Amino acid sequence: MRGTGRTMWFDNDPIEDDPRFGWPDYRVHYIKTLIGSLLQPHINRFQICPWPTRIFGPDAKYPRPHRIFGYTEKRPQTVEPTGIPADYLTLLGNIFQTQGTFETDDFAFEYDFPQTGVFMSDSALFQRRFPDDVKDAYSARYAGTPGFDMLKVINQNYTPDLKTKTGGDLTFTDYVESAAFPHFYGLALPLLKGGLPVRPVQLENITRYPSYLDDYKLLVLSYEFMKPASADVNSVLAGYVRDGGTLCYYGDGGDPFHNVRSWWNSGKAADPTPLEHLLRMLGVPRDAADGVYECGAGKFALHRVSPASICLTARAADDYRQNIESLLGAPLDKNHIILRRGPYEIIAVMDECASSEPVVREGSFVDMLTTGFDVINEKTVAPNEYALLLDLGAFASEGLCVLGSSVRINALNADAEGFCVEARGPDNLRANIRLRLPRKPASVEGSLAPAPESVVKAADGEASIPVAIACSWDEETKTALLSYDSAAGEMIITGSF
């Protein structure tokens, strides 16, 4: 949606529909999704809980059989279904409130890579399955090709469903049709695993929005798994290159869908594939060898290699990454992506990279992925781990502010005598609020005016009930952690200095 003027919301559902998973799985998957979402700096709107009763309701117990249209899957239940663990419930409350504090105009990646995108198209979805009469020929084209013997290894470790479908023999066609989606991920993952925050770019949008490609310095394209809807697409791409952009094309022409009757192979100026038409638009010979060609103020890099083959060997992935490095003028040797958004640092450290070193951050932080908003001076993030840190240095001049909360904060006030917090949260939640205060409070008290639907009720004739508030003070950071058992209604927390 970048460049379209539209506003996008990201769906961050804390559970999923796969009946094999329980709460520990959901927690891991949710944190990964959260970090991936926050690494998109232009997004600050999130659908935090599409179906609350599936998480907080009395019948929300997982794992459980998956029901679709009245049909219940019959899979062995190996783990007893349980309700959401208390610490995960608190963590979700923490994250829900934190997601509402991100802005989109104050951000910077740790490494200043040129903006890079990999094209994706609606037509790639149409090509996910091949006609039966072309499958054998398509697979035979790659039989004996170096690297494709790895399909036998993949077959041994692939999903049971695919083994059943193929009778135990995985062909190249099966591989391309599979959920692995190797043509796209072959182009995207080696770059991401090198630390480049590569972005998907919608091919159809380049003819709909005149400025859609303005931010990109390098674009990666293949017509092996998708096709341009019209010749105008190639016209825009050629203009992008001539105006100073760099376009890198990967594809060997083996895709059977090149042969469908369409605009590129019809009429007087027919071309075998959309690539040949693009070459003509760029002024590059149809039989051009692999290499980099100057086109106007920009560059066009041609590599007649199947994108899916990049997935099959480390050598192929390294060659591809090195080709992109030469176009970027920067090494892709990182195993992490770090984005600074206002006072937050979002850190993703990946596995399966050239480096296996952890990322170490030193300073004064609040760890936002802990239930108690832990205050730390050092954070080590190992491969396949993630972090969301709040830099307390950004609040050095603040005497009173909310750093993190499990519940909605409606008001926060303070004077020389003390402070007052007005909050609202759900039932059955151990709530945590970390505040920056002028000095340590001498005492903290709470009172709740229960909502009608709350499981907690005030006594007859009483408008509110007292709530015990635990207060933990950190002198170094001048922060207090307030903890209490939340209930639906209006919560007033007062503290005296």
C-alpha positions in Angstrom: 0.0 0.0 0.0 3.0 2.3 0.2 2.7 5.2 -2.2 -1.1 4.7 -2.7 -2.3 7.2 -0.1 -4.3 4.5 1.7 -4.2 3.7 5.3 -3.4 0.1 6.3 -4.3 -1.8 9.5 -2.4 -4.9 10.5 -4.2 -7.8 12.0 -2.4 -9.1 15.1 -4.5 -12.0 16.4 -3.0 -13.6 19.5 -4.2 -17.1 18.5 -4.7 -19.0 15.2 -6.9 -21.7 13.9 -4.4 -24.6 13.7 -5.7 -27.2 16.1 -2.2 -28.6 16.7 -1.2 -25.5 18.7 -1.7 -24.5 22.3 -0.9 -21.3 24.3 2.9 -21.8 24.3 2.9 -22.0 20.5 0.6 -19.0 20.2 2.8 -16.9 22.4 5.9 -17.6 20.3 4.1 -17.1 17.0 2.4 -13.9 18.3 5.7 -12.3 19.4 7.1 -13.0 15.9 4.1 -11.5 14.2 4.2 -8.5 16.5 7.9 -7.8 15.8 7.4 -8.3 12.1 4.5 -5.8 12.2 6.4 -3.2 14.2 9.3 -3.4 11.8 7.0 -1.8 9.2 7.6 1.9 10.2 4.7 3.3 8.2 2.1 1.2 10.1 0.8 2.3 13.5 -2.8 0.9 13.3 -3.4 -2.6 14.6 -6.4 -4.8 15.0 -5.3 -6.1 18.3 -8.0 -8.7 19.1 -10.4 -9.6 16.3 -12.4 -12.1 18.4 -11.9 -11.3 22.2 -14.0 -14.2 23.4 -11.7 -16.7 21.6 -9.0 -15.5 24.0 -10.6 -14.3 27.1 -13.9 -16.2 27.1 -14.6 -19.0 29.5 -14.6 -21.6 26.7 -11.3 -20.3 25.2 -9.2 -23.5 25.8 -6.5 -24.7 23.5 -5.4 -26.8 21.8 -8.8 -28.0 20.5 -10.3 -29.5 17.4 -10.7 -27.2 14.5 -14.2 -26.7 13.4 -14.9 -25.4 9.9 -18.5 -25.3 8.5 -19.7 -27.7 11.0 -16.9 -30.3 10.4 -14.6 -31.2 13.2 -11.2 -32.5 12.4 -10.4 -35.8 14.0 -6.8 -35.5 15.1 -5.3 -37.0 18.2 -5.3 -34.7 21.2 -1.9 -35.0 22.9 -2.2 -31.9 25.2 -5.0 -31.2 27.6 -6.8 -27.9 26.5 -6.3 -25.1 29.0 -7.3 -21.4 29.4 -4.9 -18.7 28.7 -2.0 -18.6 31.3 -2.1 -15.6 33.6 1.3 -14.2 32.6 0.5 -14.4 28.9 -2.8 -12.6 29.6 -0.9 -9.8 31.3 1.7 -9.7 28.5 -1.1 -9.3 25.9 -2.5 -6.4 27.9 0.9 -4.8 28.0 1.3 -5.2 24.2 -2.3 -4.0 23.4 -1.7 -0.7 25.2 1.8 -0.3 23.8 0.6 -0.7 20.2 -1.3 2.5 20.5 1.8 4.6 21.2 3.7 4.2 17.9 4.1 7.0 15.4 5.1 6.8 11.8 7.2 9.9 11.2 10.1 9.3 13.6 12.0 6.2 12.7 15.4 5.0 11.4 16.9 1.6 10.6 20.2 0.9 12.2 21.8 0.4 8.7 21.0 2.9 5.9 20.4 0.5 3.1 19.0 1.7 -0.2 15.3 1.0 -0.3 14.8 -2.4 -1.9 11.7 -4.2 -3.0 10.7 -7.6 -4.5 7.8 -7.6 -6.8 4.7 -9.6 -6.1 1.5 -9.8 -8.3 -2.0 -11.0 -8.1 -1.2 -13.3 -11.0 1.3 -15.2 -8.8 -1.8 -16.6 -7.0 -3.3 -17.7 -10.3 -0.1 -19.6 -11.1 0.0 -21.6 -7.9 -1.3 -24.7 -9.7 -0.3 -26.1 -13.1 -2.4 -27.9 -15.7 -1.8 -31.6 -15.6 -0.6 -31.8 -19.2 2.4 -29.5 -18.6 3.6 -30.8 -15.2 5.7 -33.7 -16.4 7.5 -31.5 -19.0 8.0 -28.7 -16.5 9.6 -31.1 -14.0 11.7 -32.9 -16.7 13.2 -29.6 -17.7 15.1 -29.5 -14.4 15.9 -33.2 -14.0 19.6 -33.6 -13.4 20.2 -29.9 -12.9 22.7 -29.3 -10.2 21.0 -28.5 -6.9 17.7 -30.0 -7.8 18.8 -33.3 -6.3 18.0 -31.5 -3.0 14.4 -32.2 -3.8 14.9 -35.7 -2.6 16.1 -34.5 0.7 13.3 -32.0 0.9 10.9 -34.9 0.2 12.1 -36.8 3.1 11.4 -33.9 5.5 8.3 -32.4 3.8 4.8 -32.4 5.2 2.8 -35.6 5.2 0.1 -34.0 3.1 2.5 -33.3 0.3 4.0 -36.8 0.5 0.5 -38.2 0.2 -0.2 -36.0 -2.8 2.9 -36.9 -4.7 3.0 -40.6 -3.8 6.4 -40.0 -2.0 8.3 -38.6 -5.0 8.6 -34.8 -4.9 9.0 -33.3 -8.4 10.1 -29.8 -9.3 6.5 -29.0 -10.2 5.3 -30.1 -6.7 8.0 -28.0 -5.1 6.9 -24.9 -7.0 3.2 -25.5 -6.3 3.9 -26.1 -2.6 3.3 -23.8 0.3 7.1 -23.2 0.3 6.4 -20.7 -2.6 10.1 -20.9 -3.6 10.1 -18.5 -6.5 9.1 -15.6 -4.2 11.0 -16.6 -1.1 14.1 -17.5 -3.2 14.3 -13.8 -4.1 13.2 -12.4 -0.7 14.7 -14.5 2.1 18.4 -14.4 1.2 18.2 -10.6 1.3 16.3 -10.5 4.5 18.7 -13.0 6.1 21.5 -10.7 5.2 19.9 -7.9 7.3 18.2 -6.0 4.4 14.7 -4.8 5.2 13.4 -5.8 1.8 9.8 -5.0 1.0 7.1 -6.6 -1.2 6.0 -4.4 -4.0 2.7 -4.8 -5.7 3.3 -5.1 -9.5 -0.2 -3.9 -10.5 0.1 -0.7 -8.5 2.9 0.7 -10.7 0.4 1.6 -13.4 -2.2 2.8 -10.9 -0.2 5.3 -8.9 2.4 7.6 -10.6 4.7 7.9 -7.6 4.5 4.3 -6.4 8.1 3.5 -7.2 9.7 6.8 -6.2 11.2 5.6 -2.9 12.9 2.5 -4.3 16.5 2.4 -5.4 16.6 -1.3 -6.3 13.7 -3.6 -7.4 13.9 -7.3 -8.0 11.6 -8.9 -10.6 10.8 -12.3 -12.0 8.1 -13.3 -14.5 8.7 -17.0 -13.7 5.8 -17.1 -11.2 3.7 -14.1 -12.2 2.9 -12.1 -15.3 2.4 -8.4 -16.0 -1.2 -7.6 -16.8 -0.4 -5.3 -19.7 2.5 -3.9 -21.7 2.1 -0.7 -19.7 3.8 -2.5 -16.7 7.0 -3.0 -18.7 6.7 0.6 -19.9 6.7 1.9 -16.4 9.6 -0.4 -15.4 11.7 0.8 -18.3 10.9 4.4 -17.4 11.9 3.7 -13.8 15.3 2.4 -15.0 16.0 5.2 -17.4 15.2 7.7 -14.7 18.0 6.3 -12.5 16.5 3.2 -10.8 18.1 -0.3 -10.7 16.0 -3.3 -11.8 17.3 -6.8 -11.3 15.6 -9.6 -13.2 15.8 -13.3 -12.4 14.2 -16.0 -14.6 15.2 -18.7 -17.0 12.0 -18.7 -19.2 11.0 -22.2 -18.0 7.6 -21.3 -16.7 4.8 -23.0 -18.8 2.6 -20.0 -18.2 4.7 -18.0 -20.6 2.8 -19.9 -23.3 -0.7 -18.8 -22.4 -2.3 -16.6 -25.0 -1.7 -13.1 -23.8 -0.6 -9.6 -24.9 3.1 -10.3 -25.1 2.8 -13.2 -27.6 0.1 -11.7 -29.7 0.1 -9.2 -32.6 2.9 -8.1 -35.0 5.5 -7.5 -32.3 5.0 -10.9 -30.5 7.6 -12.0 -27.9 8.1 -15.5 -26.4 7.9 -14.1 -22.8 7.2 -10.8 -21.1 11.0 -10.6 -20.4 11.7 -10.2 -24.1 9.2 -7.4 -24.3 10.9 -5.7 -21.3 14.3 -6.1 -22.9 13.1 -4.4 -26.1 11.7 -1.5 -24.0 15.1 -1.1 -22.3 17.0 -1.4 -25.5 18.8 -4.5 -24.3 19.3 -7.3 -27.0 16.9 -10.2 -26.7 19.8 -12.7 -26.5 21.7 -10.6 -24.0 24.0 -12.6 -21.7 23.8 -12.4 -17.9 25.2 -9.1 -16.7 24.5 -5.5 -15.8 23.5 -3.1 -18.5 23.4 0.7 -18.5 20.0 2.0 -19.5 19.7 5.8 -19.4 20.5 7.0 -15.9 19.9 3.6 -14.4 20.9 -0.1 -14.5 19.3 -3.4 -15.6 20.8 -6.6 -14.2 19.9 -9.8 -16.0 20.3 -13.3 -14.6 18.7 -16.2 -16.4 18.3 -18.3 -13.3 15.1 -19.8 -11.9 14.3 -18.1 -8.6 13.2 -21.4 -7.0 16.7 -22.7 -7.6 18.1 -20.1 -5.2 16.4 -22.0 -2.3 18.0 -25.3 -3.0 21.7 -24.7 -2.3 23.8 -22.4 -0.1 25.9 -21.6 -3.1 23.0 -20.4 -5.2 21.7 -18.2 -2.3 25.2 -16.8 -1.8 25.6 -16.0 -5.6 22.2 -14.2 -5.6 23.1 -12.3 -2.5 26.4 -11.2 -3.9 24.8 -10.0 -7.1 22.4 -7.8 -5.0 25.3 -6.6 -2.9 27.1 -5.4 -6.0 24.0 -3.4 -7.1 23.5 -2.0 -3.6 27.1 -1.2 -3.0 26.8 -2.5 0.5 27.5 -6.0 2.1 24.5 -8.1 3.3 26.4 -9.8 6.1 24.1 -9.0 9.1 21.8 -11.4 10.9 19.5 -8.8 12.4 17.3 -5.9 11.7 17.0 -3.1 14.2 14.5 -0.2 13.8 14.2 2.8 16.0 10.7 4.2 16.3 10.5 7.2 18.6 11.7 5.9 22.0 11.4 2.3 21.0 13.9 -0.2 19.6 12.5 -3.1 17.7 15.1 -5.9 17.3 14.9 -9.1 15.3 17.8 -11.5 15.2 17.5 -14.2 12.7 18.9 -17.7 12.5 20.2 -19.4 9.3 22.4 -16.5 8.6 26.1 -16.0 7.9 26.6 -14.8 11.4 25.3 -16.5 14.6 26.4 -13.7 16.9 23.8 -12.2 19.3 22.9 -8.5 19.4 23.8 -6.8 22.7 22.2 -3.5 23.7 23.5 -1.5 26.6 21.8 1.5 28.2 18.7 2.1 30.4 15.7 0.3 29.0 12.3 -1.0 29.8 11.8 -4.5 28.4 8.3 -4.3 26.9 8.0 -8.0 26.2 8.1 -8.8 30.0 5.0 -8.9 32.1 6.4 -6.5 34.6 8.0 -4.0 32.2 11.4 -5.0 33.6 14.0 -2.3 33.9 17.3 -3.5 32.4 20.8 -2.1 31.6 21.7 -4.7 29.1 19.8 -6.9 26.6 21.2 -9.8 24.7 19.2 -11.0 21.8 20.3 -14.4 20.4 19.4 -15.7 16.9 15.7 -16.5 16.5 14.9 -14.1 19.4 13.3 -10.7 19.4 13.2 -7.6 21.6 11.0 -4.5 22.1 12.9 -2.0 24.2 11.8 1.4 25.5 14.8 3.7 25.8 14.5 5.5 29.1 17.0 8.1 27.9 14.2 9.5 25.8 12.4 10.4 29.0 15.3 12.0 30.9 13.4 15.3 31.1 10.1 13.8 32.1 9.1 13.9 35.7 5.8 12.2 35.3 4.7 9.8 32.5 3.4 6.3 31.7 6.1 4.0 30.4 4.0 0.9 30.1 0.6 -0.4 31.1 -1.6 -3.4 31.0 -4.7 -1.3 31.1 -6.1 1.8 29.5 -4.8 5.0 31.2 -7.5 7.7 31.0 -5.8 10.3 33.1 -2.5 10.9 35.0 -2.0 13.9 37.3 0.5 14.9 39.9 1.4 17.8 42.3 3.8 18.3 45.1 1.7 16.0 47.4 1.3 13.0 45.2 -0.2 11.6 42.0 -3.4 10.1 40.6 -4.0 7.6 37.9 -7.4 6.9 36.3 -7.5 3.5 34.5 -9.8 1.0 33.1 -9.2 -2.7 32.5 -10.8 -6.1 32.2 -11.6 -8.7 34.8 -9.2 -11.5 35.8 -6.0 -9.6 34.7 -3.0 -9.0 36.9 -2.3 -5.5 35.8 1.0 -3.7 35.7 1.7 0.0 35.2 5.2 1.4 35.1 5.3 5.1 35.8 8.1 7.6 35.9 7.6 9.8 39.0 9.4 12.8 40.5 10.3 10.7 43.6 9.5 7.5 45.5 5.9 7.4 46.7 5.4 6.9 50.4 2.1 5.1 49.9 -0.2 3.9 47.1 -3.9 3.1 47.3 -6.5 2.0 44.8 -10.3 2.0 44.6 -12.6 0.5 42.0 -16.0 1.5 40.8 -17.1 -1.8 39.2 -18.8 -1.9 35.9 -22.2 -3.7 35.8 -20.7 -6.6 33.9 -17.7 -7.1 36.3 -17.3 -10.3 38.3 -16.3 -8.0 41.2 -19.2 -6.2 42.9 -19.2 -3.5 45.5 -21.0 -4.1 48.8 -24.6 -2.8 49.1 -24.5 1.0 49.6 -20.9 1.3 48.5 -19.9 3.1 45.3 -16.4 1.6 45.2 -14.3 -1.1 46.7 -10.6 -0.8 47.9 -8.0 -2.6 45.8 -4.6 -3.5 47.1 -1.8 -2.0 45.0 1.8 -3.4 45.1 4.4 -0.8 44.4 8.0 -1.5 43.5 10.4 1.4 43.2 13.6 1.6 41.0 15.7 4.5 42.3 18.1 4.6 39.4 15.4 5.2 36.8 12.9 7.0 39.1 10.2 4.5 38.0 7.5 2.7 40.0 5.8 -0.5 39.0 2.2 -0.6 40.3 0.6 -4.1 40.3 -3.0 -5.1 41.2 -5.8 -7.5 40.3 -7.8 -5.7 37.7 -11.6 -5.8 37.4 -13.9 -4.2 34.9 -14.8 -0.7 35.9 -13.2 2.7 36.8 -9.9 2.3 38.7 -8.5 5.2 40.7 -4.9 4.8 42.0 -3.5 7.5 44.3 -0.1 7.9 45.7 1.4 10.3 48.2 5.0 11.6 48.2 
